[in-house]
Amino acid sequence: MGRFKIFVTCLFILVPVSVWSHTGDVYFARETRAIEVDGNLDEWPENVWREATHYQEILGKSGDKDDFQAWFAVMWNQDRIFLAARVKDDIHECRWFGTYISDEDHVRFSFIPEHAPDLWQTAVLRWQYALSSTGDSVMVGPSGRFAQPPRGVTFVAHKVVRDAQKRETYYEAAVEVPFPVEAGMAYGFGFSAKDDDGFPEGTYAFAPGSLTLPGVGGGDLVFVSDTVDPVHILGQVSGQTQSPVYVHAFQEKKLKGSALCDAGGRFDLLVLPGDYTLEAWSGDWRSAPRYVKVEERAIQDLQLELSEQGGTIAGWVMLQNATTPVPLAGVLALQGREVRARTYADDQGRYEITGLKSGVYDLVSPVAMGDTVESVRVKMGTVTEAPRNLRATETFSRLPAEDDVFEVMKQVFEYDKEIPFNAEITERRQIAGYVREKIVFTSTHDERVPGYLALPGENDGPYPCVVTLHAGSYTGKDRADFELLRRRLTAIGYVVLALDAKYYNERQVNGKFGADFPGQIYRRRDAIVQTVVDYRRALDYLATRSEIDTTRIGIYGGSMGTFHGSYLAALEPQIKAFVMRGPGLGHDRWNATVQINDTLHYVARIGEIPVILFTGYYDNPWAVQGTLRLLDLLQGPTKIIWYNTTHTVPPALYVDEMLTWLKEHL
């Protein structure tokens, strides 16, 4: 792209004393400098740099500064934001070369232009800019869309430089962001850096930036003019609460800054001079609004007191028959088109939406399409009972296909058992205590299927085997959570098999992966049928391996893998146990016809095998309802564990429970 030189009047960030003490704590200096987007960071002043200090363990050992460190800097003017990062890593790993940023070394900057003081009350639009370490790929926009850098466009430039001798990578970019950069505007901000570290051999580390705090909170960066100094408001919030406490500064109901209180309730809020209304927020607890006039001097010892504030709407979510409750149904309180609060019903379909300001609200539920309970009036400090129940659509009440119909459906998954496997072991490696074979075999006449077979390596077996079916991500069998499962399962004496599903990872088509195709790729008939046949053929291949006890085969499926796993378990009686992560019955809820891709028909025919489910309370509401319906259909012993997560339950939360359960049932 060539060199891109910009002369700017910049505002520089200095490092706060404590990473986790509060947001909004950003200091500034004025200086005119030339920023040249060339990957040379010498022109960036020392006092703008911050280190990403928090490491999250995903695989192997936790992040170690000896092999991975990341620093970042941000400067801006009225037109552009300038981003820089310096990453130190002992191994530089880029497997995809511009194809998919999230699965190679990269840095990512995130901005939240619309604040959400309470994440459950306001939707947040997060705008991101990410740079691959290859320099060939840039991710931009709120949707996480991957795009090549625009050619000949002057409002964005980027450069990535690798210094092999110093084992450092330098990132630099100038971005014209799609939101106004104005004096006094508060923006959430986050930085992260990823180090593949030679995955899967080494540590897979992820380092959120020190400005990325639990929750949203707002005000991590406060954009100020170059003529007015920001002013500190120092104080303390009192009151009993278990949730994080934020102090927000409003001007004409617009959020202008916020601070996260420390463990003692102390806060340091940075704003421009002006008139503000301050409120402390913590879940359903609020302080009374406090008017503050901010001049040039800091305000000291401002006291705010939390108390339980707001009114409550309570009610029920029932099916159309008015007698059957809908457990865990999501319920939203609206004013106009704005979502003011949301909650989930309990196991009996009872909900309570708390912390509402006085006013009139409409109630809706994603599982009650077209039904609205209108004009519910709320008063502060009172509980208002909804005038009637929310009437839910009978989403998953349809029955599985009759046996004769299912026998016809099964024929679609038949395959020629006489086709030679032509199996090859193209690679054999010792990795983290186990032996990993890269295998390739013929499934149908025109499909060569790649996979990993992980062996404990202690003796010749035979070992029980867990077949892992991946979720809908580019990486397929190379997913980081699969590597964690391989290490943990082989350590207790299991063989682990993983394949790439049709259109994923090594099975891309014309440069496209599964997520590049429109719609849900696992709903495509050819993807479903081919992938299920591939796994049936893989089971036949396992029978040729003396190291494997084919009487003890279980399957693990995550998200999309739960659908494929349900087909496989219904078709293959040799499956003896099933682990589901993020299950559900999908979005074909209104379709009354019998369709081959309707998981319901297959779940009902899994039989008496034991099934364990790991799922999140805050998954898509339809997925939650689908999981409950799935439990009704399963015939054998079942166990479900709910986590306070969205769709993707991190493996660190459930892997120990999973291993204990497999030891008992497989």
C-alpha positions, 0 to 999 in steps of 0.5 A: 500500500505504500507509506501513509503519513499523517500529521496530527495534534494528538492526545496521549494516554498515560498509564493509570496506577491500577488496572482494575480500580476504575474505568474512565481514568485516562490522562492526557497531554498535548503535543504535535507529532507526525505519525507515519503508518510504516510499522516503525513505532519510534515516533510514538512517545513512551508515555502513551504505551500500556501493557496488556497485563491479564492473561487467560489460560485456554490451553497448556500453561498460563501466559508467560512473559518470557514468551508473550507480552503485548503493549498498545497505544492509542492516539486520535484527533477529530478525524481519525484514531491511530492504533499501535501495538508491539507484541513480543513472542518467542514463536511467530505462527501464521497458519492461515495467511490472511484468511481468518484472523482469529486463528493466527497471531493478531491484535484487536482494538474494540470501541463501544460508541454507545454506552451500556451502563447496564448490559442487560438494559441496553444493546451494545454495538461494538466496533472492531478493528483487527490486524493479522500478523501477516499484514494481509488481512484486516477485520473491520466493522461491527459484525466482525466481517473479514475484509482485505484492506481497501486499495487507494482509500486514504482514510485507513492505512495499516502496516505490520512488521516482524523483527525476527531477531528481537522476536517482536511484531509491530502493528500500526494503523490509522482508522476513520471510525464510523462514529463521531470523535467529539469533545466530551464523548465517552467511549468504551475501549478494549485491546487484545492480542493473541499468540498461537505459540506454535499451536498445538505444541505450545501455549495458546494464550490470550491477553485482554488489554488492561482497559478491558474490564468485567462488564461494560461500565463505559467510559474507558476512554474519554475523548476531550478537546485539545483546549480543555483539561479533564477534571477528576471527581473523587468520592465513595459509594456506600451500600450493600451489593454483591455486583460491581458498582459503577458511577455514571455522569450524565448530561441531558440523559447522555452518558459522558463518563463512568468509573468502576468503584474499587473494593472499598467503594472508592471511585475516580471519575474523569470528565470535562468541565460542565454540569452533570448528574451523577448516579451510582449503579449496581444491578438493581441498586441505584443511588439518588441522582446527584447534581454536580457542577464541575469547574477547573478543580477536582471535586473531592469526597463526593458521597453516594449511597446505594439503595434498592431502586425501581419497580418490578413487573411479575408474571407468567409465560405459558403455552397457548393452552394457558396451563403449561408453563414455559421454563427459562423463557426470556422476557423483555420490558419495552418502552416504544422500541427500546429494551429497558430491561430483560430477565428469564423465567424460572423453572415454573415459567414465573418471571420478575423484571426488577429495577424499572423506573416509573412509567409504562412498559410493554412486555414481549418474549422471543418464545411468544411471537406476536403476543405483547402484554401492553401498557403495564404501569410501574411505580417505584418500590412496588411490584406490579403483576402483569394483567395476563400471561404471555402466550408462548408459541408451542414451538417444539410440540410437534412429534418425531416422525413415525417409524415407517417415515424414519426408516425412509429418512435413514436411507439418505445416510446409507453409504457403500461400505465396500469402497476402500479406505485408502487410509494414510497416516500422513504425520505422527507427532508426540504432543503434550503427552500423547501421540497425534496421527494426522489421518486421511481416508476416503469416505465416498468416491469423491471425498477424502476426509482429514482427521486427527487420531490422538493416542495415549501412547502408554501401551497398545491398548485397546482404549475406549474412544471419544469421537469429537464433532466440532462446532461451526468455526473455520478451524474444525478439528484444529479448534483450541477447545479440541486440543484441550480435550485431546490432552485431558482425555488421552491423559486418562486413557482415551483415544480421541478422533476429530474430523473436519466437517464438510466445508470446514478447515482443510475441506474448504471449497474454492477458498470458502469455508463453512461460515462464508456460505449464506445461512447456516451451513449445517442446514445444507443437505449436502453438508449434513449428509456428507458429514454424517456419512464421513463419521460413519465411515470413520467408525468403520475405520476405527474398527481396523485399529487394534488400539481401539476398543470399539465396544466403548465408543462415545461422542462429544458434540459442540453446538453444530456438533450436537446436531451431527452427533444426534444423527450419528447416535441415532444411526450407529448402535455402537455409540455408548455415550453422548456429551452435548455442549450448547445443544438445542433443536435449532430454528425450524420451529414453525415447520410442521413438515417432516424434514431430514435436517430436523434434529428432533427425529434423531434425538428421539431415536438415540435410545437408552444411551446416557447423555450429559448436556452442558449449556448456558442460561443466556443462550439464544432463547430458542436454543434454551427452549429447544434444549428443554424439549430435547430433554423430553425426547431423550430416553436414557439416563440424562444429566444437564448442567446449566452455566451462567454463560451464553451459547459457548460454555468455556471448556474450563468450566465443564471439562472436569465434570465431563471426564468424571462422567465419561469414566462412569459411563464409558 
